[in-house]
């Protein structure tokens, strides 16, 4: 796994990059799915190249921040993330989020827009529009079993109960945050792009397309092979999502 180090300057906890000087023309801020942390984006800097700085979010209670209590409020998480991004400065932002991370990316974009530093583009994947976020969430589901059914639990983790226990508090906290999520309704002035896995039966395409309600600019959607975790193919497989993002980011930075 590629090393992800804390960013220098004023945002040492929330966002992790490779560190060091950057000549990037755009910063891609990536929010992870339920229970995950910055490491799911560890390969993306190499895949996207030096023109893009990848900054991966590490919420409290996740991975390197496992010693902290995980938070159970999505708006509170968005408040903290937006505040760190506001303070950090740097190149223009594009926000990306997968599954639960899509809602965190959107809420963060709303807050950044209010403070005058809104993103150039919002990209979401594996997530229906925010107003439908709780529709497919089974009320009596065990969070770990639910994530496992979606394909988000590595077999080696499931085979080691003592290791799984370390990740369970973050999974349960994120599930609680999603179950209690009451989204903003603000339409962003930046474009929104929504990505969908063709075999992801947890995301109905017509509900994904309702992200269009949340932008006064353009909305586009694209379908990729794979299930719910299509943005994270195994090593050696084509990385179609980052190839798509590289083209999108090049166009965005050129404007």
C-alpha positions as MATLAB code, in Angstrom:
seq = 'XXXXXXXXXXXXXXXXXXXXXXXXXXXXXXXXXXXXXXXXXXXXXXXXXXXXXXXXXXXXXXXXXXXXXXXXXXXXXXXXXXXXXXXXXXXXXXXXXXXXXXXXXXXXXXXXXXXXXXXXXXXXXXXXXXXXXXXXXXXXXXXXXXXXXXXXXXXXXXXXXXXXXXXXXXXXXXXXXXXXXXXXXXXXXXXXXXXXXXXXXXXXXXXXXXXXXXXXXXXXXXXXXXXXXXXXXXXXXXXXXXXXXXXXXXXXXXX';
ca = [
       0.000    0.000    0.000;
       1.298    3.448   -0.865;
       2.234    5.634    2.056;
      -0.217    8.378    2.915;
       1.160   11.039    5.214;
      -0.590   13.948    6.918;
      -0.700   17.158    4.959;
       1.588   19.922    6.143;
       0.220   23.183    7.441;
      -3.133   23.613    9.123;
      -4.858   20.333    8.254;
      -2.785   17.534    9.821;
      -5.666   15.253   10.748;
      -8.596   15.386    8.374;
      -6.849   15.117    5.015;
      -3.872   13.003    4.032;
      -1.675   13.379    0.984;
       1.761   12.201   -0.064;
       3.118   15.411    1.471;
       5.902   17.608    0.120;
       5.672   20.428   -2.438;
       2.942   20.161   -5.046;
       2.714   21.636   -8.521;
      -0.835   20.366   -8.854;
      -3.354   22.547  -10.664;
      -6.274   21.002   -8.801;
      -6.803   19.206   -5.484;
      -9.070   16.161   -5.558;
     -10.576   15.773   -2.088;
     -11.791   12.197   -1.597;
     -14.280   11.054    1.055;
     -14.412    7.305    1.856;
     -17.345    4.958    2.117;
     -18.924    3.729    5.343;
     -16.370    2.396    7.822;
     -13.376    3.211    5.612;
     -10.579    5.757    5.812;
      -7.960    7.438    3.687;
      -6.201    4.215    2.711;
      -8.879    3.281    0.157;
      -7.493    6.112   -1.990;
      -3.823    5.184   -1.470;
      -3.263    4.270   -5.147;
      -5.050    7.251   -6.627;
      -2.146    9.714   -6.504;
      -0.030    7.401   -8.668;
      -2.950    6.772  -11.005;
      -3.816   10.464  -11.461;
      -0.284   11.832  -11.723;
       1.459   15.025  -10.550;
      -1.053   17.467  -12.031;
      -3.569   16.450   -9.360;
      -3.083   16.463   -5.606;
      -5.151   13.731   -3.976;
      -6.218   14.595   -0.425;
      -8.024   11.690    1.239;
     -10.298   12.276    4.223;
      -9.625   10.457    7.496;
     -12.699   10.925    9.723;
     -12.372   10.600   13.511;
     -12.327    6.996   14.681;
     -11.115    5.625   11.349;
      -7.747    4.021   10.562;
      -4.945    6.347   11.757;
      -7.495    8.184   13.945;
      -8.834    4.984   15.511;
      -7.909    6.190   19.004;
     -10.512    8.970   18.696;
     -14.232    8.336   19.197;
     -16.032    8.070   15.845;
     -18.670   10.716   15.160;
     -22.299    9.869   14.455;
     -23.454   13.122   12.830;
     -22.915   13.654    9.120;
     -23.487   17.451    9.333;
     -20.900   17.696   12.123;
     -18.407   15.753   10.010;
     -19.069   18.071    7.071;
     -18.630   21.159    9.262;
     -15.220   19.967   10.463;
     -14.026   18.876    7.013;
     -15.082   22.152    5.382;
     -13.376   24.168    8.107;
     -10.094   22.289    7.567;
     -10.289   22.771    3.793;
     -11.022   26.466    4.225;
      -7.939   26.874    6.407;
      -5.638   24.744    4.273;
      -5.636   26.916    1.134;
      -3.938   25.458   -1.921;
      -5.161   24.728   -5.441;
      -8.824   24.783   -6.506;
     -10.929   21.891   -5.244;
     -12.841   19.060   -6.839;
     -14.735   16.948   -4.292;
     -15.287   13.217   -4.713;
     -17.153   10.828   -2.443;
     -18.196    7.204   -2.645;
     -21.377    5.840   -1.025;
     -21.637    7.522    2.409;
     -18.704    9.669    1.310;
     -20.849   11.107   -1.504;
     -23.149   12.729    1.061;
     -20.209   14.019    3.071;
     -18.703   15.472   -0.120;
     -21.972   17.197   -1.019;
     -22.524   18.624    2.469;
     -18.927   19.820    2.548;
     -19.415   21.479   -0.861;
     -22.490   23.319    0.433;
     -20.515   24.664    3.387;
     -17.528   25.660    1.260;
     -19.842   27.493   -1.114;
     -21.317   29.447    1.799;
     -17.817   30.494    2.884;
     -16.843   31.573   -0.624;
     -14.509   28.697   -1.502;
     -16.823   26.306   -3.305;
     -15.478   23.442   -5.418;
     -15.097   23.481   -9.175;
     -16.898   20.145   -9.495;
     -18.603   17.514   -7.327;
     -18.225   13.848   -8.291;
     -20.242   11.190   -6.477;
     -20.359    7.434   -6.891;
     -22.332    4.534   -5.492;
     -24.992    6.786   -3.956;
     -28.562    7.750   -4.708;
     -29.400   11.440   -4.373;
     -29.343   12.700   -0.764;
     -33.112   12.897   -0.391;
     -33.243    9.148   -1.018;
     -30.240    8.305    1.169;
     -32.179    6.469    3.873;
     -34.715    4.815    1.570;
     -32.790    1.576    1.071;
     -31.364    1.377    4.576;
     -32.877   -1.589    6.454;
     -33.922   -0.407    9.905;
     -33.011   -3.647   11.677;
     -29.804   -4.401    9.778;
     -26.574   -5.193   11.533;
     -24.148   -2.624   10.100;
     -21.276   -5.092    9.666;
     -23.517   -7.627    7.921;
     -24.966   -4.883    5.705;
     -21.524   -3.711    4.582;
     -20.494   -7.334    4.030;
     -23.492   -7.952    1.752;
     -22.492   -4.921   -0.323;
     -19.039   -6.440   -0.782;
     -17.182   -3.957    1.379;
     -15.538   -6.330    3.859;
     -12.293   -8.048    2.816;
     -12.452  -11.823    3.490;
      -9.199  -11.658    5.470;
     -10.818   -9.129    7.827;
     -13.917  -11.265    8.324;
     -11.672  -14.252    9.085;
     -10.030  -12.444   12.022;
     -12.712  -11.451   14.586;
     -10.206   -9.671   16.818;
      -9.156   -7.463   13.882;
     -12.751   -6.903   12.787;
     -13.558   -5.691   16.295;
     -11.144   -2.784   15.768;
     -13.134   -1.543   12.755;
     -16.631   -2.227   14.091;
     -17.046    1.046   16.077;
     -16.372    3.144   12.952;
     -18.755    1.021   10.872;
     -21.534    1.335   13.452;
     -20.974    5.076   13.891;
     -21.097    5.689   10.136;
     -24.261    3.594    9.862;
     -25.843    5.713   12.614;
     -24.782    8.900   10.800;
     -26.394    7.677    7.583;
     -29.592    6.535    9.316;
     -29.986    9.978   10.915;
     -29.033   12.006    7.854;
     -31.321   14.925    6.968;
     -29.713   16.443    3.879;
     -29.291   20.001    2.800;
     -31.338   21.005   -0.219;
     -29.076   23.716   -1.621;
     -28.297   23.555   -5.336;
     -24.590   23.999   -6.018;
     -23.321   26.322   -8.775;
     -20.723   23.741   -9.829;
     -21.363   20.729  -12.091;
     -22.186   17.351  -10.554;
     -21.103   14.037  -12.050;
     -22.623   10.809  -10.714;
     -20.983    7.412  -11.282;
     -22.771    4.071  -11.000;
     -21.785    0.409  -11.039;
     -23.804   -1.610  -13.555;
     -24.144   -4.503  -11.101;
     -24.764   -2.327   -8.033;
     -28.321   -3.271   -7.107;
     -28.230   -1.092   -3.980;
     -28.363    2.064   -6.145;
     -31.363    2.511   -8.422;
     -30.332    4.542  -11.495;
     -33.447    6.732  -11.435;
     -32.690    7.755   -7.828;
     -29.051    8.396   -8.702;
     -30.167   10.782  -11.458;
     -31.950   12.953   -8.876;
     -28.534   14.405   -8.032;
     -29.383   16.691  -10.965;
     -31.699   18.618   -8.611;
     -28.679   19.759   -6.598;
     -26.836   21.743   -9.261;
     -27.679   24.879  -11.204;
     -24.904   23.911  -13.630;
     -24.612   20.700  -15.653;
     -25.315   17.162  -14.454;
     -23.898   14.031  -16.053;
     -23.980   10.367  -15.091;
     -21.842    7.441  -16.197;
     -22.124    3.688  -15.672;
     -19.114    1.434  -15.117;
     -18.746   -2.340  -14.873;
     -18.897   -3.729  -11.355;
     -20.877   -3.745   -8.146;
     -21.088   -1.259   -5.301;
     -17.316   -0.946   -4.904;
     -16.542   -0.522   -8.610;
     -14.185    2.473   -8.025;
     -11.765    0.165   -6.179;
     -10.837   -2.737   -8.474;
      -8.243   -5.297   -7.353;
      -4.588   -4.690   -8.274;
      -3.894   -5.560  -11.898;
      -7.421   -4.715  -13.064;
      -8.188   -1.665  -15.241;
      -8.897    1.395  -13.114;
     -11.665    2.898  -15.205;
     -12.883    5.396  -12.609;
      -9.538    7.147  -12.164;
      -9.091    7.173  -15.948;
     -12.444    8.953  -16.201;
     -11.511   11.314  -13.363;
      -8.177   12.152  -14.988;
      -9.987   13.377  -18.107;
     -12.564   15.288  -16.058;
      -9.875   16.934  -13.913;
      -7.809   17.920  -16.948;
     -10.833   19.662  -18.471;
     -11.682   21.305  -15.154;
      -8.166   22.604  -14.533;
      -7.991   24.032  -18.062;
     -11.004   26.292  -17.568;
];
